[in-house]
Amino acid sequence: MAIDNIVDDFEFLDDWEDRYRYIIELGRSLEPYPEEDRDDLHKVRGCVSQVWLSTRVETDDSGTQILHFKGDSDAHIVRGLVAIMIAFYTGRTASEIANQEATDLLLRLGLNEHLTPQRSNGLNSLVVRMRKEAENALLAA
């Protein structure tokens, strides 16, 4: 799902109970995560829940690197947060991701106010990892 649609849907939902249900639904919509990538290499550090992230770098005809992410978690809400961040970053260039903070998005969605400190820290760890993957792609170019 496109990040703009997620933002629109969030603005439509008034109640945080409904927003949590929506986040869980987003997590259910993630494409299946490969079993072989549920390993230490793909595990996101700093998350209380188990979170895995795999990255595929594609180079277009102009030599620009486009990143595609897959992710999963063993916790329903966290899985939904993974889906939101994948919608935000996947399909963008490595330089866009490396230079794009997610802070404005998280403020706009109100996640900074409604997540437990542990989930906020885990979400931050995921964002840091995604941006690091983009920086690594830039260095490898």
C-alpha positions in Angstrom: 0.0 0.0 0.0 1.2 3.5 -0.8 2.3 5.6 2.1 -0.1 8.5 1.1 -3.0 6.1 1.3 -1.9 5.0 4.8 -1.7 8.7 5.9 -5.1 9.4 4.5 -6.6 6.3 6.2 -5.0 7.4 9.5 -6.5 10.9 9.2 -9.9 9.3 8.5 -9.8 7.2 11.7 -10.5 9.3 14.8 -10.1 6.7 17.5 -6.8 5.2 18.4 -8.4 1.8 19.0 -9.4 1.9 15.3 -5.9 3.0 14.3 -4.3 0.1 16.2 -6.6 -2.3 14.4 -5.6 -0.7 11.1 -1.9 -1.0 11.9 -2.5 -4.7 12.6 -4.3 -5.1 9.3 -1.4 -3.4 7.5 0.9 -6.0 9.1 -1.3 -8.8 7.7 -1.0 -7.3 4.2 2.8 -7.7 4.2 4.0 -10.2 1.6 5.2 -13.4 3.1 8.7 -13.2 4.5 11.2 -15.8 3.4 12.0 -18.4 6.1 15.7 -18.5 5.1 15.9 -14.8 6.0 14.8 -15.3 9.6 18.3 -15.3 10.8 20.8 -13.2 12.7 22.0 -11.3 9.7 18.4 -10.0 8.9 17.4 -9.5 12.5 16.9 -5.8 13.5 18.7 -5.1 16.7 17.1 -2.8 19.4 13.6 -4.2 19.0 12.0 -6.0 22.0 10.0 -8.1 19.5 11.6 -10.2 16.8 11.9 -8.1 13.7 13.6 -9.1 10.4 14.4 -7.0 7.4 15.8 -8.0 4.0 16.9 -5.6 1.4 17.1 -5.9 -2.4 19.0 -3.3 -4.3 18.1 -2.8 -8.0 20.1 -0.5 -10.3 18.1 1.2 -13.0 19.4 2.2 -16.5 20.8 5.5 -15.2 22.8 3.7 -12.5 20.6 4.8 -9.7 20.0 2.3 -6.9 16.5 1.6 -5.9 15.9 -0.3 -2.6 13.1 -2.8 -2.0 12.4 -4.0 1.5 10.7 -7.1 3.0 10.1 -7.4 6.7 8.3 -9.3 9.4 7.8 -9.4 13.1 6.4 -11.9 15.6 4.2 -9.2 17.2 1.1 -7.9 15.4 1.4 -4.2 16.0 5.1 -4.2 15.3 4.4 -6.1 12.1 2.1 -3.3 11.1 4.7 -0.7 12.0 7.1 -2.6 9.7 4.5 -2.4 6.9 4.3 1.4 7.4 8.0 1.9 7.1 8.3 -0.4 4.1 5.5 1.6 2.4 7.5 4.8 3.3 10.9 3.7 2.1 10.6 0.9 -0.4 11.0 1.8 -4.1 12.9 4.9 -3.3 16.5 5.6 -4.3 19.3 4.9 -1.9 20.1 8.6 -1.6 16.5 9.5 -0.9 16.3 6.9 1.9 19.7 7.9 3.4 18.6 11.5 3.5 15.0 11.1 4.5 14.1 11.1 8.2 10.9 9.4 9.1 10.3 11.8 12.0 7.7 14.0 10.1 5.8 10.9 9.0 5.7 9.5 12.6 4.5 12.9 13.9 1.9 13.2 11.3 0.5 9.7 12.1 0.7 10.5 15.8 2.8 7.3 16.5 5.3 9.2 18.6 2.5 9.9 21.2 0.7 6.5 21.1 3.5 3.9 21.1 5.1 2.5 24.2 8.7 3.6 24.7 9.9 0.1 23.8 7.9 0.1 20.5 9.2 3.6 19.7 12.8 2.5 20.3 12.2 -0.6 18.1 10.6 1.5 15.4 13.6 3.9 15.5 16.0 0.9 15.3 14.1 -0.2 12.1 14.4 3.2 10.6 18.1 3.4 11.4 18.6 0.0 9.8 16.7 0.9 6.6 18.7 4.1 6.2 22.0 2.2 6.9 21.0 -0.3 4.2 20.7 2.7 1.8 24.0 4.1 2.9 25.7 0.7 2.3 24.1 0.6 -1.2 25.6 4.1 -1.9 29.0 3.0 -0.7 28.9 -0.2 -2.8 28.2 1.8 -6.0 
